[in-house]
Amino acid sequence: MFLHLDLDSFFVAVERQRRPDLAGRPVVIGGRPGGRGVVAAASREARKRGIRVGMPLAQASVCCPDGVFLGGDFDAGFAAAREVDALLRRETPDIEWESIDEIFVGLPAAMSAREAVETAERLHRTISSVGFDASCGVARSKLVARIASQLGRPRGVVHVLDGYEARFLSPLKIEMLPGIDPVLARRLRAAGIRRLGQIAQLSDEPLTRVAGRIGPSLARQAAGIDATPIRRTALPPSRLVEATLPEATSDARTLQAALRQEAERTGRDLRSRAVFARSITLRIRFADGRVDSRTASLPEPTALDDALLAGAVELLSRLWSGDRLVRGISLSCSGLIAGSGELFPLLRA
């Protein structure tokens, strides 16, 4: 049995803990109003004004001129995530941080459905008691638990009964499936596929025509079939800091140089915290304001710049084909594990 916890507007909640006067006000995390960056997080009050994560700050300041725009303090956010981590580990060591505001929790296989829901509600109350709103999904697979937590936003607990996964997913929009990005969603919709139940009923051949190699796996996921285990992580993911380019570009050498700087920055961050990364995420903001990202597992846990850069270059080839202008680029790591205290002084040298 798995739980998926989604911490609502996490960085906003962190800032409100530090500044109680922000309660009830529209708060935008990302930088000064009208700046060149993008929205990293927004309070519910700001989202009601039309502000969304990834929106350019210049556009956000027009949507919400009376909003409180803050840069956000990652170190404070990381400290808050460690506090949440400590609370969860009182229940189980099977903790997997998907991002700084998303966590999978593994529960014993022998635990009954009633006990799992009671555990979810207890953790939900505990997290709320330290100032964070969270939604929680409970299911027999990580995939279904994650989707359930999305439906429970911002503070609900959604339990999917064992054996009802396909029925639960069937009426949902195709965009609810994590493996379907906006480009693939457009292709599926052009083929008349709008609900997960439609995907689950298709055979491999038509899905491969529309979605390529991942087509057959989409059918299994849309039916709720997922055997992915918990990958224990010791810490929340590393910070995500976007490197805004001086100007929008499609020059490969400029992007390669920016990517190297990101790999070196990320490597320094990992080494300063004495941790290794198991996976990396590359995020690109294009000149038209759209944002796309990809995540990949590394061949082995690492904190070395060159290894991070190699993985980032591979992700860049999957995200960008050279025909779109890029405005910003960022690299982050997850699946962090503590390293040897004797090794890291050598790596920092």
N, C-alpha and C positions, 0 to 999 in steps of 0.2 A: 504494500500500500504506500502511496506517495502523497505528500502535500506539496503544493506550490504556493508560495507567499509572494504577493506583489505589493510592495510598499508604495502607497499612493503619494505622488509629488514629494519624493523623499527629500530632495535638497531644499525644497520649500519648507518642509517640516523642520529640517535642521536649522534653517535661518530663523524660523519662528520660535524655536526653543531658545535661541540666543537673543531674539528681539520680540518679546511678547506683544509689542505694539503693532506687529504685522498681522495679527489675527484678524481674519475677516476681510483683509485688503487684497486686491489683485497683485500677486507677486510673480515676477518673471525672473528666472535665473538664466544668465548667459552673458551679461555685460550691460554697458550703458545704453540708454534708449537711442536708437538711430545709429548704433555702432555697426561694424561690418560683420559681426558674428551672427550666430543663430541662437534661437531659444533652446536651452538645455532642459528646462523644467518650467512648469507653470502651475500655479494654484488653481483650484476649481473656479474661483472667482474670475481669474484671468482667462481660463478656458471658456467660460460662458461668454466672454467678449470676442471669441473667435481665435484666440491665440493657441497655437499648436507647437509641439516640439519639432524643431527643425526649421521653423519659420524664421526668415531674416529679421533681425532686431529692428531694422528700419520699418518693416511692415508691422511688426508687433507694436511699436510705439504709436503708430497711427490707429491701430485697432483699440488700443488701451492707453490713451495719453495720461491718465491718472494712475497708471500702474507703478509699482515700486520695482525698479530694475536693479538687480544685484549681480555681481560677478559670480558669487557662490564660492564657498571655501571648501575645497576638496578634503583638506586635512580634517576639518570638523566633520564632514560627511563620513570620512573613513572611520573616525573615532566612534561616530554614532553607529555605523555598520558593525563595528567590533562589539559594541554593547548589545546589539540585536543578536549577533553571533553567539555571544556568551549565554544569552537567554535560551536560545535554541539548543545549545549543547547540553543544557541541563536535562533535556528530553532524550537526545540521541546523538551519537557521533556521526551519523549518516547525513551530513550537511553538504550541499553543493551550491555554491554561489554562481548563479548564471550571469548576473550583473550586480551592480552595487544596490539595486533595489528589487532584485528577483532571486528567490532562494527555493531550492528543492530540499525537502526533508524526507528521508526514507524511514518508514515505520516497519516494525517486525511483520513478516509474512503471516504469522499466526494471529495477528491482531484482528479482532472482529471489526465489522463495519461500524458498529456502534462505538467501540473503543477508539477507532480512528477519528470519527467525527468529534468525540469528546476531547481527544488530544488536540485536534485542529482548533476547536473553540477555546480551549485553554491557552494555547499559544497565541491565538488571535487576541484574547483579552490581555495577555501579558505584554504583547507588543504595543497594544493601545495604551496600556498603563504608563509606558515610558514616552508617550507623545507621538506615536506614529500610527496613521491609518493604514490598514492592510486588507486586501481581499485574499481569500484562501480557497484553493481548489483541492478536493480530495478524490482520488481515483486510484484504480489498479495500475495505471501507467503514468509516466511523467508527462507524456504528450497531452493526455486527456485532463490531467490535473492542471496543467498550464492553461489550457483553454477554459476550464471551469473557473479558474481564478479571474480570468478576463471578464467573464460574465458576472462575477461577483463584485466587480469594482463599484465604489471605492472601499466598502467596508463589509462586504458580505462573505459568507462561507457557503460554497456550493459543493455538494457531494454527489458524485456520479456512481450509481449502484453498479456493482460487479455484474457484467453481462449485458448492461444497457448502454455500453459505450457507443456503439454504432447508431442506436436510436437517438442518443443524446446529440451526437454530432450531425446527423443527417440534415436537419433543417437550417443549419448554420451557413452563413455566407462563406465562400471559398477563401476569402481573405483571413479568416480566423485560423487557418492552418499555418503554422510557423514556416513551413517550407515553401509557401507561395508568396513570392515577391510581387510588386506592382506590375512588372513586365509580364510575368507568367499569368497573373490574374487577368490581364487584358487579353492574352491569347485564349485563355479558357473561356472567358465571357464571350469572345468573338465566335467561339465554337458552340455557344449556347449552354455552357456549364456554369451555373451560378451557385449551386449548393453542394455541400460536402457529400450528401447522399448520392448525388449524380456521379461524383468521382468514384465513390466506393463501388458503384455498380458497373463501372466500365472495365473492360479487359485491358491487358497490357498493350496490345497493338494500337488502339486509338489514343490511349494516353501517351504512348511513346511518340506518336506523330505530333501531338500538341505540345507536350512538355519535355520531350527529349528523354535522356537516360533516366531521369528521376521519376518519370511517369508511373511505372509499376509501384514504386515505393509510396507514391502519393495515394494510390488506391488503398494500400494497407493502412496508412496513417488516417485517411478519411473514414475508415471503418473502426478506428480506435486501437489498431494493433501496433503496439510499441513495446519492445522488450529492453529498451535502454536502461541500464542500471544507474544507480547513484554513483557519481565520481566524486569522492570526498575531496573537498578543498579546505585548506587550513584558514584561508583569509578571503575577504571580498576582493573583487578584481581591482586592477591598478587604475589610476586616474585616467580620465579621458579629456585631453586638452586639444582643441582643434588648432592646427597651424593654418592661419589665414594667409593665402598667397598675396604678394603685392598687387597682382592683377590676375584676372581670370586667364587661364592658359590651357593650351592643349599640347604644349611642348613636352615631349617625353623626358628630356634631360632635366628640365625644371622640376617635373614631378618626381623623378628619381632622386634628385638632390633633396627635395622636401621629405621624401620617404626615408632617406638615410638619416636626416635630422630627427625624424620621429622615432626611428628605431634606436638611435643613440639616446634620445631623451627617455624613452621607455626602458631601455636597458639600465640607465643610471637609476631610474626610479626603483626598478626591481632590486638592483644590487644594494641600494641604500636601505631597503627594507629586509634584505637577506632572504629573498624568496625567489623561486623559480616559477615560470609560467608554462602551463601545458597547452594553452591555445591563445590565439591572437585574433583581434577583430580590426579590420580596416574599414574606416568610414570616410566617404567622399561626399562633399557638398559641391554640386554643379552650379554653374553660373545662373541657371534658371531657377535656383532655389531648391531644387529637388535633392534629396539625400538618399544615398544607397550604402549598404554595408554588407560585408561578408565575414564569416568566422571560420577559422580552420584550426585543426589540432596540429601541434608541432610534432616533429618526429620523436623528440624527447624533451622533457622539461629543461628550460634554459633561461639564463639571464644575460646571454651574450648578444651584443649588438648585431654581429654578422648573421647569427641564426635567426634573430627576429627580422632582420632585413630580408633574408631569403624567403621567409614565409610571407612577409608583406608584399614583396614583388610578385609572388604567385597570386596573391589575392587581387593585386592591382590589375593583373592580366585578365582576371575574371570579371572585374567591375568596370573596366574602362577599355574601350577599343580604339581610342585615339580620335574619335569624331565628336567629342563633347568638351566644352570648356569647363575647367575645374577651378573652383574658387577656394576650397578649403579641404584639408586632408588630416586625418587623425588616426592614431594607432593605440589600441588598448589591449590589455592582457587579462586572462581569467584562468581559472583552474590553478590558482596559486598554491604552492606548497613550500613549507619552510625548508631552508637549506642549511648546510653545515656552517656553523659559526666560524670554523677554521678556514673555510674556503673563500668566503666573501672578501676578507681583507686583500687576498691575492687578486680577485677579480676587479676590485676597486683601484688597484695600483696602476 
